[in-house]
Each structure stands twice: as structure tokens, then as C-alpha cells.
Amino acid sequence: MNSVVVLPAQWVRGGLLPVVFGITQGAATKYRQRGIWTEGRHFKKDPVGRWVYNVEAITAWLGS
């Protein structure tokens, strides 16, 4: 059986947050709304208007 390793891009959609970080989309929404995450650094809207999240910035936030 072959394995495939997939590394996330710098910006990922909310559906990958549970896989990458164990953070639900609901929790991400609360972090955005409460100002815990900063727009432009931790999250932003992509060209079609969906929220995307910065893997590097969230990794640093989790380590703080």
C-alpha cells in the first residue's frame, strides 16, 4: 500500500482546520468574531469570498 503525504498550502479553507489543527470551523468563527485572530494575518477572504486561514500564523498562535 502506498502512502501519500500532502502538505497544506499557506492559506487553507476552514474544512482543513480540523485535520491540520484540530480546530473546528465553529471555533475558527469565534476566534475571528472575538478578535482573537487578526484579519490579514490569521484569516482573510479568498477571491470568491470564502474565509481562508494562514497555516503559519495559526501554528505560531498555537505555540504562544
N, C-alpha and C positions, 0 to 999 in steps of 0.2 A: 504494500500500500504506500502510495506517495503522499508526502506532506507538502503543503503549500504555505509559505509564510507571507502574510500580507501586512505591510506597514501602512498605517494611516497617513493621509496627506496632512499638510499643515492645518487646513481647515476641514472639518468634518461635519456632517449633518447630525442632528440630535439623536437619530436612531443608532448611531455608533457609540454614543456616550456610555450606555450600559456595558457594552462589550469592552471598550477601551479603559473606562474608569470605574465602572460600577455605579455611575450616576444616572438616575432616571431622567427622562425628559421633563417630568414634573418638577424635579429638584432643580434642573437647569433653568426652568422658567422662573422659579422662586429666586434663584441667585441673580438672574437678570433683573427681575422686578424690584428686588430689595436693594439693588446697587452693590451686591457683594462682588459680582463680576462687572467689569468695565466694558462698555461698548467700544469696539475697535481694537481692544486688546484681547479679551476673552471670547467675545462673540460679535457677530455682525450679520447683516442680511446679505445673501448672495445676489447675483444679478436678477434672479427670478423671484426675489422676495422671501426666501426661506432663511430661517436662522441657521447659521453655521458657527462652529466653535473651534477655537485655536488650541490644538493639542499641546503645544509647547507651553503656552501661558497657563493652561489649566494644570498641567503637570507641575509647574513651578508653584502655583497656588496650593496644590495639594501638599507639596513638600514644605510649605511655610508653617 
